[in-house]
């Protein structure tokens, strides 16, 4: 179910599996970046989200100032409210280091607050979903 949308992001919630799916495109304005993450945190808290699927295949880049806001403002608030055993799958169009710089910076900040978090990069959505929600759980 679509829970949020602006020019650079659409956020979907899959309640049954406690998954929040963020699909980014272009270069987010600071306002759209902030609003999207504020909305995602509200939905994640309300629905006890434990899995994050972040699709950055059509993302051009994040503004470094926005990343700093995320680390200093959003992340500490999220850490107070979200599960400490969350999983984050990030889908990118390729796995080159330059393309991962912004995401790596955010994940390093997350790991500093929560060593139990698991994250991985993927090229395909189906592989990311399988890692987040394995079909053959025993």
C-alpha positions as MATLAB code, in Angstrom:
seq = 'XXXXXXXXXXXXXXXXXXXXXXXXXXXXXXXXXXXXXXXXXXXXXXXXXXXXXXXXXXXXXXXXXXXXXXXXXXXXXXXXXXXXXXXXXXXXXXXXXXXXXXXXXXXXXXXXXXXXXXXXXXXXXXXXXXXXXXXXXX';
ca = [
       0.000    0.000    0.000;
       1.343    3.445   -0.947;
       1.741    5.548    2.200;
       3.716    8.562    0.953;
       4.719   10.195   -2.319;
       6.541   13.287   -3.543;
       8.511   14.115   -6.700;
      11.562   12.061   -5.674;
      10.218    9.216   -3.551;
       7.337    6.831   -3.170;
       6.983    4.853    0.049;
       5.051    1.609    0.268;
       4.117   -0.356    3.375;
       3.734   -4.131    3.326;
       2.001   -4.624    6.684;
       1.936   -8.418    6.707;
       5.719   -8.693    6.607;
       6.535   -5.418    8.462;
       8.391   -4.033    5.439;
       8.792   -0.432    4.313;
       9.772    0.004    0.647;
      11.288    3.354   -0.376;
      11.738    4.053   -4.101;
      13.969    7.076   -4.820;
      14.419    8.912   -8.113;
      16.499   11.872   -9.301;
      18.124   14.297   -6.862;
      15.857   14.857   -3.857;
      15.365   18.421   -2.704;
      16.138   18.928    0.969;
      12.458   19.460    1.728;
      11.438   16.242   -0.029;
      14.286   14.318    1.624;
      13.320   15.503    5.126;
       9.590   15.001    4.611;
      10.099   11.508    3.205;
      12.201   10.345    6.127;
       9.895   11.952    8.693;
       6.939   10.183    7.061;
       8.838    6.884    6.852;
       9.658    7.011   10.564;
       6.037    7.703   11.496;
       4.829    4.755    9.407;
       7.637    2.489   10.638;
       6.835    3.189   14.286;
       3.085    2.821   13.806;
       3.431   -0.526   11.993;
       6.491   -1.933   13.799;
       8.581   -2.087   10.638;
      11.635   -4.325   10.916;
      12.604   -4.559    7.243;
      13.587   -1.690    4.971;
      13.835   -2.092    1.197;
      15.484    1.018   -0.254;
      15.506    1.210   -4.044;
      18.112    3.687   -5.277;
      18.426    2.454   -8.861;
      17.009    5.723  -10.220;
      18.527    7.975   -7.582;
      21.133   10.407   -8.878;
      22.562   11.470   -5.522;
      21.786   12.736   -2.030;
      22.836   16.213   -0.901;
      25.666   15.924    1.684;
      23.875   18.441    3.960;
      20.782   16.234    3.903;
      22.873   13.209    4.843;
      24.263   15.177    7.786;
      20.706   16.055    8.914;
      19.776   12.365    8.644;
      22.730   11.320   10.814;
      22.358   14.068   13.436;
      18.570   14.474   13.625;
      16.639   11.598   12.092;
      18.800    8.636   13.097;
      18.878    9.286   16.867;
      15.089    9.680   16.843;
      14.668    6.507   14.800;
      17.009    4.583   17.108;
      14.739    5.417   20.057;
      11.639    4.025   18.362;
      12.584    1.248   15.949;
      13.534   -2.390   16.411;
      17.205   -2.931   17.160;
      17.172   -6.017   14.921;
      16.137   -4.354   11.682;
      17.336   -5.403    8.250;
      18.065   -2.938    5.450;
      18.368   -3.993    1.809;
      19.603   -1.331   -0.599;
      19.068   -1.841   -4.333;
      21.415    0.021   -6.670;
      21.889    0.023  -10.433;
      25.510   -1.054   -9.924;
      27.765   -1.725   -6.970;
      30.540    0.764   -7.682;
      32.035    2.520   -4.689;
      31.107    6.023   -5.870;
      27.451    5.078   -6.134;
      27.490    3.681   -2.596;
      29.199    6.617   -0.869;
      26.066    8.248    0.540;
      24.531    4.958    1.621;
      27.788    3.785    3.185;
      27.988    6.988    5.210;
      24.456    6.488    6.535;
      25.003    2.813    7.326;
      28.215    3.547    9.239;
      26.243    5.966   11.421;
      23.528    3.346   11.959;
      26.045    0.660   12.930;
      27.623    3.055   15.435;
      24.249    3.202   17.240;
      23.116   -0.365   16.582;
      25.534   -3.212   16.022;
      22.623   -5.686   15.629;
      21.442   -4.125   12.379;
      21.986   -6.127    9.199;
      22.351   -4.574    5.758;
      23.308   -5.600    2.242;
      23.492   -4.130   -1.238;
      21.679   -5.738   -4.160;
      21.244   -5.229   -7.888;
      17.860   -6.991   -8.145;
      14.718   -6.433   -6.094;
      13.826  -10.128   -5.938;
      17.210  -10.969   -4.369;
      16.802   -8.168   -1.838;
      13.320   -9.362   -0.919;
      14.505  -12.961   -0.527;
      17.218  -11.792    1.870;
      14.753   -9.661    3.859;
      11.999  -12.274    3.963;
      13.360  -15.754    3.180;
      10.745  -18.022    1.621;
      12.147  -21.147    3.248;
      12.148  -20.175    6.911;
      12.063  -23.144    9.263;
];
